[in-house]
Amino acid sequence: MSACVLYHFAFDPGSRAARLALGEARLDFTETPVRPWEEGCPVATLNPSGMPPVLQLSDAGRPLTLCEPAAILGWLEERTPEPFLLPADPAERAEVRRLLTWFERRFTEEVNAVLLHERMEKPLLRLGPPEARALRAGREALKSHLAMTEGLLARRDALAGRRISQADIVAAAHLSVLDYFGEVAWASWPGLKTWYMKLKSRPSFRPLLADRFPGVQASAWYQDLDF
């Protein structure tokens, strides 16, 4: 198999999920950063949605273009004879898919569409300063989601069950972006903090800790593995 090329935006949670999953698979890939809101972005010709991540590769001599996290994580799962980031147990697989849908829909709509819009999209698109009312609403929604996540981890080793799965990869990708902007009060969620520390210490996570958003300093603990 020839080298893979991943088109991604460093602070897009979906792009981070793809980078983490590729790292967990120990698959060599070249990163090509993109800015999907700019005219001429190469992703616009590769993915009908115009959004990253997009993975281009050659598999057994056949060119493949995999668009967005579900396709990339699904391909990584199917290329291995043993379960990779989906549990073998059908009930745990169903739980993984439930949690993926939660983060893709409700978390994205209630948290990211508010907090990341105010903290990240507005500066990039020059839409003015963050609005205090929107920040308060996004932070209240985030607390609700963190409480649900803390509850899961009170009775499980990982989000969906006994071992790290796609659910952990996707959740960590979302939370890592918010963590960069200092939006996660880890001291209030000890179980979640322990879980995140374990994921943050994995080799696949290291490239994410080197990401920097222009004009915004990372939270004081962003790079610390033991915080």
Residue pairs with C-beta under 8 A, 6 or more apart in sequence:
1 57
1 58
1 59
1 60
2 57
2 58
3 28
3 29
3 30
3 57
4 22
4 27
4 28
4 29
4 30
4 55
4 56
4 57
5 29
5 30
5 32
5 55
5 56
5 57
6 15
6 18
6 19
6 22
6 29
6 30
6 31
6 32
6 53
6 54
6 55
7 32
7 34
7 42
7 43
7 46
7 52
7 53
7 54
7 55
7 56
8 15
8 16
8 18
8 19
8 31
8 32
8 33
8 34
8 52
8 53
8 54
9 15
9 33
9 34
9 35
9 36
9 52
10 16
10 33
10 208
10 211
10 213
11 116
11 120
11 177
11 180
11 211
11 213
12 36
12 51
12 52
12 53
12 177
13 103
13 108
13 112
13 170
13 173
13 174
13 176
13 177
14 51
14 52
14 53
14 68
14 69
14 173
15 52
15 53
16 173
16 174
16 176
16 177
16 208
17 53
17 69
17 73
17 169
17 170
17 173
18 53
18 55
18 69
18 72
18 73
19 31
19 53
19 204
19 207
19 208
20 169
20 172
20 173
20 204
20 205
20 208
21 69
21 72
21 73
21 76
21 85
21 166
21 169
21 204
22 29
22 55
22 72
22 76
22 204
23 202
23 203
23 204
23 205
23 207
24 84
24 85
24 164
24 169
24 202
24 204
25 76
25 80
25 84
27 76
29 55
31 207
32 42
34 41
34 42
34 43
34 52
35 41
35 124
36 43
36 44
36 50
36 51
36 52
37 124
37 125
41 50
43 50
43 51
43 52
43 54
44 50
46 54
46 56
46 65
46 67
47 54
47 65
47 67
47 68
48 67
49 67
49 68
51 68
52 68
53 67
53 68
53 69
53 72
54 65
54 66
54 67
54 68
55 64
55 65
55 66
55 71
55 72
55 75
56 63
56 64
56 65
56 66
57 63
57 64
57 66
58 64
59 79
64 75
66 72
66 75
69 170
70 100
73 85
73 166
73 169
76 84
76 85
77 83
77 84
77 85
77 86
77 166
85 164
85 165
85 166
85 169
86 93
86 96
86 165
86 166
87 93
87 96
87 160
87 161
87 162
87 163
87 165
89 161
92 160
92 161
92 162
92 165
95 160
95 161
95 167
96 160
96 165
96 166
96 167
99 159
99 160
99 167
99 170
99 171
100 166
100 167
100 170
103 167
103 170
103 171
103 174
104 170
106 145
107 145
107 174
108 174
110 138
110 141
110 144
110 145
111 138
111 141
111 142
111 145
111 174
111 178
112 174
112 177
112 178
114 134
114 135
114 137
114 138
114 141
115 135
115 138
115 139
115 142
115 178
115 181
115 183
116 177
116 178
117 134
118 130
118 131
118 134
118 135
118 138
119 130
119 135
119 181
119 183
119 216
120 177
120 181
120 213
121 127
122 128
122 129
122 130
123 214
123 215
123 216
139 183
142 178
142 183
142 184
146 184
146 188
146 189
146 192
147 189
149 159
149 171
149 189
149 192
150 189
150 190
150 191
150 192
152 159
153 159
153 191
153 192
153 194
153 195
154 191
156 162
157 163
158 164
158 165
158 167
158 168
158 195
159 165
159 167
159 168
159 171
159 195
160 167
160 168
164 199
168 195
168 199
172 196
172 199
172 200
172 205
175 184
175 196
176 200
176 205
176 208
178 184
179 196
179 219
179 221
179 222
180 211
180 213
180 216
180 218
180 219
180 222
181 213
181 216
181 219
182 219
182 220
186 192
186 193
186 196
186 221
186 227
187 193
193 227
197 225
197 226
197 227
199 205
200 209
200 225
201 225
209 222
209 223
212 218
221 227
